[in-house]
Structure formats: structure tokens, C-alpha cells
Amino acid sequence: MATPEFAVYLLASDPEVEGWTYRWIAWPDFRCPRSTRDAVAALREAHARAADERVEIACGGGVGRTGTALAALAVLSGVPPQDAVAWVRQHYHRRAVETPWQRRWVETTRFCGGA
């Protein structure tokens, strides 16, 4: 597996990774991020850096929180918020975005404006 140049980790506690730059988002399993402002800032940074760098987005299982973050990145890339979950399920994992509140978070968070 290639080493990322930048990563966003969506976990309940800081993974304290060494070797590359990362942002940790306090995000308990099956929930939404504890701070939408922090999550949006980290995902905006990941989206911008992905143009020129290898970026990693990861949680514990790679489905719910990661899928939710990927849906947010899809919105930042121009997918309408109401279509982002379906887009991620089609292109990433059929069970991505595991809970109704994660779906609502994607649909109602302002990723392209203020948090």
C-alpha cells in the first residue's frame, strides 16, 4: 500500500500517526463528527490537496464514516447533496453511509460555504 502524503482519520481517538501529515476528526462509530466545523475544514483541505497529492480518508471499518466523508467530498466536487450518498454507494461501497443521521449530515451540511 502506498504511503499517503496527507490523510484524514475519522476515529473516536487520535491515531497518532507518524510519517505523514494528517488531520484527525473526532468521529465515533455510527455517528456524525463531534465538530462539523472541524470535519468540513479537514475535508475541504483533503479535497484541495487531492489535486496534487495522494490523500487517504479512513475510519475503523471503511464503510460508514469513510463513506460519509466520501459523500462530502463528492458534494465538494459538484455532486448535489441529495445525490451524494447514492453516488458513493454506486462508486465505492453499496453500504456506505450507514445511518440516517450520517445521510442527513451529508444532505444538510454546507461544504461549499460556511460550516
Secondary structure, 3 states (H helix, E strand, C coil): CCCCCEEEEEECCCCCCCCCEEEEEECCCCCCCCCHHHHHHHHHHHHHHCCCCCEEEECCCCCHHHHHHHHHHHHHCCCCHHHHHHHHHHHCCCCCCCCHHHHHHHHHCCCCCCC
